[in-house]
Amino acid sequence: MIKSAFLLILLTFINCKSIEVENNFKSWNEYLGDKSRSHYSSLNQVNTKNVKGLKKIWEYKSGGVLNSKNTTQIQCSPIVIDTILYGTNPLTKLFAINAITGKKIWEFDHGENSGPGWWGVNRGLIYWDDREDGRIVYTSGSYIYAIDALTGKPEETFGENGRVDLRKNLGRPYKEMIVIANTPGVVYDNILIQGSRVHEGPGASPGHIRAYDLNTGKMIWRFNTIPHPGEYGYETWPKDAWKYMGGANSWAGITLDESTGIAYIPTGSASYDFWGGNRSGENLFANCLIALNAKNGDRIWHFQFIHHDLWDRDLPAPPNLVEINRNGNNIKAVTQVTKSGHLFVFDRLTGDPVYPIEEIPVKSSGLDGEKSWPTQPLPTHIPPFARQEFSKDLINDMFPTARAMLAWTPNQKDKILKKTVKEVWETLNSEGQFIPHSVKIRSVTFPGLDGGAEWGGAAYDPNNNWLYVNSNEMPWVSIAKKVNLSSDNGNKIKDYGKVIYNQQCSRCHGADLNGMSNIPGLKNLKNRYNAISLASTISKGKGGMMPMPQISKTQIDLLASYLLEDYDIKVDIASLHEIDPNFSPYSVNYFGRFMDENGYPAIKPPWGTLNAIDLNIGEIVWQVPLGEYDELTKLGFSKTGTENYGGPILTAGGLIFIGATNDEYFRAFDKITGEELWKSKLPAGGYATPITYELDGKQYIVIACGGGKMGTKSGDSYVAYSLN
């Protein structure tokens, strides 16, 4: 709880007019609109009456599409400073263009190994006025860069030649860690507060929150998300867990209340995601919303959404600062959306729930060594904005005889099974949230690993206190596999290699080596690599593949032997029996999405939705499908919605703008009714949050069109719309 003296100071600030009320919301010089992450603009030139007149006025081709295999994408939500728009291309090169014409001004090439997949993703930028020319601060791979906003040149006084290495200052040898950042931090005065993304398998790096001096790049403070001795939460882990455990990182973005100096930071799961026998306890501050003093990093309050996470239920998006009029009381609150499709609402100062939350009993894990937490918190007043259980009555019956497909993308027709969707469903455990993993039966994760809310986050309307969030509803299927350790050489080399592959590589390259989404498979590597070259690639990375310095030479040798099908490689088996606190006796293998042979989700629609929630009463006002399959519409099936990635923005013109869908359309909705008013086909999927701004009396709406997700084509365009 907050110390009384600090609370008094905060209340004094709160009694003043808050920064979001003073903000006229006409610019877009902050990630997601402002530091409160409202996604809101007060512009109304484009409105519900004239939105059908929107036309594309320019398209900027940013470059960086690597090949024709749909491996690159853009998730960047750009910013506009004066007349310049700043963004990044598929290879995370930073660019500046004229925001009126779309003409290029300059480009900064970091020259680092950054490419397709999560290793090379950038979701947004920061502008900081250094009282000279200003600088653009952004992340790519393992580095934070500070770039002169006018020239595109690195700010040499920041870190080492204009960049800071995110692997450093985490309390472990930095050359052995994988740490990147795909989402911008937030600035308080001259302090940059930055989260990170880490590897999610055994041996992952810690996800501590760090703050840097924007002038020098020096670290000012660090909040340990895996507490050290004497720190709050240390007892929620095994002794000395901070020395070897990883994860509990904040990859989704950070929100700041400048009026109080409080930073609100969502975190993800501890590693290994799906088995936690070596991390008994609640595991603070994994899966938490943490309120920190932005100046010094001191904890003010926290709330944990998943105790001892076994389902990779990271908090997927930055929270929203909102105001609620409840029972005649005006409440300054912070909201958090989740992958399970829930909305939590807290008092900003105290962390007290605005709407009730209850701990519900959940089933215990049957895996050896695992001590799952007996209860989990769920809101009891605000209904979920995604369905919670894939029950029998929800089996997709559009094509009753269609065979089932377990795959990462709809294009993987080699994953079609002999059984129908209904027949496969009957073999699965699909009992709702918090199903423990099992070695005996395949389990359904629903609304999915990418289900519920995603990284695009929610938008807030300060005029009526409504929150708008897009959601996914896709079942995913998994099973746990027991590791069978033996000191025998021979064929056991293969078993060891497969275990390491499942724990370290399968989440990207698939349990069967066939790849997933936009990441290639690893079959037949023996035609392209030998033991030495493959071991080097595993250790150092290549192209869009991240390096894996966290695994030992013995593990690399075993992995190489498995992938090359060369079991004569000399491997020191005995070394695997040395005590390893990160060793997991289980791997959880995901088969991907549960679809029918046509690539449609195995569950009845809607498969993607856009939702409006009235925060004053805690109720869903409307829910509409987001996206459609034209071929299904022609067959007489109503709009189904599609999977969607990227968030919405709101305007005072009564509009919601959102891309996100895999049908590659950009849409506008009426924010009061949910009616779709306009759509435009994009050159590639708009899997990014759009922006809007006004220059020379004209309102512009811009979205990045990078495609590349869910097997859709890649692109490199930023497209701008305005009225004629």
PyMOL commands that set and color helices and strands:
alter all, ss='L'
color gray80, all
select helices_A, chain A and resi 4-15+19-22+31-33+51-53+118-120+174-176+234-236+241-243+392-394+413-415+421-425+492-504+506-509+525-527+531-540+553-564+573-577+630-634
alter helices_A, ss='H'
color red, helices_A
select strands_A, chain A and resi 40-41+54-61+79-81+84-88+94-98+104-108+126-128+135-140+143-148+163-165+179-180+186-188+191-194+197-198+209-213+219-223+246-247+255-257+262-266+270-271+288-293+299-304+320-326+329-337+343-347+357-361+375-379+403-407+416-420+443-445+458-461+466-472+476-482+586-596+608-614+619-625+649-651+655-658+665-670+676-681+691-695+698-707+714-723
alter strands_A, ss='S'
color yellow, strands_A
deselect
rebuild
show_as cartoon
